[in-house]
Amino acid sequence: MKSGITYAHAPATALSHVVALRLHFDDSREDNGPLRLLPGTHALGVLSEADTERLVQEIPPVDCLVSSGGIVAMRPLILHASSKAETDHPRRVVHIEYADSLEVDDGCASPPRDAADAPSLPAIT
């Protein structure tokens, strides 16, 4: 549950194999809601809301100030949030996540994708 909304959260064993890349199309500045991280929290696994609140009080956040064209690489398990923008300056970002495998520790896997099963696109004329 987050802000009154129920959501699914992948287990730490799966998330620990994921890296996120954030490609910035605009400068990320102190006044336009930059990404904030709590360093080292990626090593703590999936945290309860109480643990998260405690860590927010204990660990000083780090703002990720990035120039246009810059890339931030992060682990999704790190505690992170975007602060509220105080300006109209945009902060456009493409967030891409990569996993090192399609296998999950419990033996589940994504089904193999056969080119014959891929949806066909209409011809462009």
Contacts in CASP RR format, 6 or more apart in sequence:
PFRMAT RR
TARGET T0000
AUTHOR 0000-0000-0000
METHOD contacts of the structure
MODEL  1
MKSGITYAHAPATALSHVVALRLHFDDSREDNGPLRLLPGTHALGVLSEA
DTERLVQEIPPVDCLVSSGGIVAMRPLILHASSKAETDHPRRVVHIEYAD
SLEVDDGCASPPRDAADAPSLPAIT
1 7 0 8 1.000
1 49 0 8 1.000
9 46 0 8 1.000
11 46 0 8 1.000
11 105 0 8 1.000
12 45 0 8 1.000
12 46 0 8 1.000
12 77 0 8 1.000
13 104 0 8 1.000
13 105 0 8 1.000
14 99 0 8 1.000
14 104 0 8 1.000
14 105 0 8 1.000
15 45 0 8 1.000
15 46 0 8 1.000
15 75 0 8 1.000
15 76 0 8 1.000
15 77 0 8 1.000
16 45 0 8 1.000
16 75 0 8 1.000
16 77 0 8 1.000
17 99 0 8 1.000
17 100 0 8 1.000
17 101 0 8 1.000
18 75 0 8 1.000
18 76 0 8 1.000
18 97 0 8 1.000
18 98 0 8 1.000
18 99 0 8 1.000
18 100 0 8 1.000
19 73 0 8 1.000
19 74 0 8 1.000
19 75 0 8 1.000
19 97 0 8 1.000
19 98 0 8 1.000
20 73 0 8 1.000
20 74 0 8 1.000
20 75 0 8 1.000
20 76 0 8 1.000
20 95 0 8 1.000
20 96 0 8 1.000
20 97 0 8 1.000
20 98 0 8 1.000
21 71 0 8 1.000
21 72 0 8 1.000
21 73 0 8 1.000
21 95 0 8 1.000
21 96 0 8 1.000
21 97 0 8 1.000
21 98 0 8 1.000
22 35 0 8 1.000
22 64 0 8 1.000
22 66 0 8 1.000
22 71 0 8 1.000
22 72 0 8 1.000
22 73 0 8 1.000
22 74 0 8 1.000
22 93 0 8 1.000
22 94 0 8 1.000
22 95 0 8 1.000
22 96 0 8 1.000
23 69 0 8 1.000
23 70 0 8 1.000
23 71 0 8 1.000
23 93 0 8 1.000
23 94 0 8 1.000
23 96 0 8 1.000
24 66 0 8 1.000
24 67 0 8 1.000
24 68 0 8 1.000
24 69 0 8 1.000
24 70 0 8 1.000
24 71 0 8 1.000
24 72 0 8 1.000
24 91 0 8 1.000
24 92 0 8 1.000
24 93 0 8 1.000
25 68 0 8 1.000
25 69 0 8 1.000
25 92 0 8 1.000
25 93 0 8 1.000
25 94 0 8 1.000
26 32 0 8 1.000
26 68 0 8 1.000
26 89 0 8 1.000
26 90 0 8 1.000
26 91 0 8 1.000
26 92 0 8 1.000
27 66 0 8 1.000
27 67 0 8 1.000
27 68 0 8 1.000
27 89 0 8 1.000
27 91 0 8 1.000
28 34 0 8 1.000
28 35 0 8 1.000
28 64 0 8 1.000
28 65 0 8 1.000
28 66 0 8 1.000
28 67 0 8 1.000
28 91 0 8 1.000
28 93 0 8 1.000
29 65 0 8 1.000
29 87 0 8 1.000
29 89 0 8 1.000
29 91 0 8 1.000
30 63 0 8 1.000
30 65 0 8 1.000
31 85 0 8 1.000
31 86 0 8 1.000
31 87 0 8 1.000
31 89 0 8 1.000
32 85 0 8 1.000
32 86 0 8 1.000
32 87 0 8 1.000
32 89 0 8 1.000
32 90 0 8 1.000
32 91 0 8 1.000
33 82 0 8 1.000
33 83 0 8 1.000
33 84 0 8 1.000
33 85 0 8 1.000
33 86 0 8 1.000
33 91 0 8 1.000
34 63 0 8 1.000
34 64 0 8 1.000
34 65 0 8 1.000
34 66 0 8 1.000
34 82 0 8 1.000
34 83 0 8 1.000
34 91 0 8 1.000
35 63 0 8 1.000
35 64 0 8 1.000
35 72 0 8 1.000
35 80 0 8 1.000
35 81 0 8 1.000
35 82 0 8 1.000
36 61 0 8 1.000
36 62 0 8 1.000
36 63 0 8 1.000
36 64 0 8 1.000
36 80 0 8 1.000
36 81 0 8 1.000
36 82 0 8 1.000
36 83 0 8 1.000
37 61 0 8 1.000
37 62 0 8 1.000
37 64 0 8 1.000
37 74 0 8 1.000
37 78 0 8 1.000
37 79 0 8 1.000
37 80 0 8 1.000
38 55 0 8 1.000
38 56 0 8 1.000
38 59 0 8 1.000
38 61 0 8 1.000
38 62 0 8 1.000
38 78 0 8 1.000
38 79 0 8 1.000
38 80 0 8 1.000
39 59 0 8 1.000
39 62 0 8 1.000
39 78 0 8 1.000
40 59 0 8 1.000
40 78 0 8 1.000
41 47 0 8 1.000
41 55 0 8 1.000
41 59 0 8 1.000
41 77 0 8 1.000
41 78 0 8 1.000
41 79 0 8 1.000
42 74 0 8 1.000
42 75 0 8 1.000
42 77 0 8 1.000
42 78 0 8 1.000
43 77 0 8 1.000
44 51 0 8 1.000
44 55 0 8 1.000
44 77 0 8 1.000
45 77 0 8 1.000
46 77 0 8 1.000
47 55 0 8 1.000
47 79 0 8 1.000
52 79 0 8 1.000
55 79 0 8 1.000
56 79 0 8 1.000
63 83 0 8 1.000
64 72 0 8 1.000
66 72 0 8 1.000
74 80 0 8 1.000
76 97 0 8 1.000
82 91 0 8 1.000
85 91 0 8 1.000
102 109 0 8 1.000
102 110 0 8 1.000
103 109 0 8 1.000
END
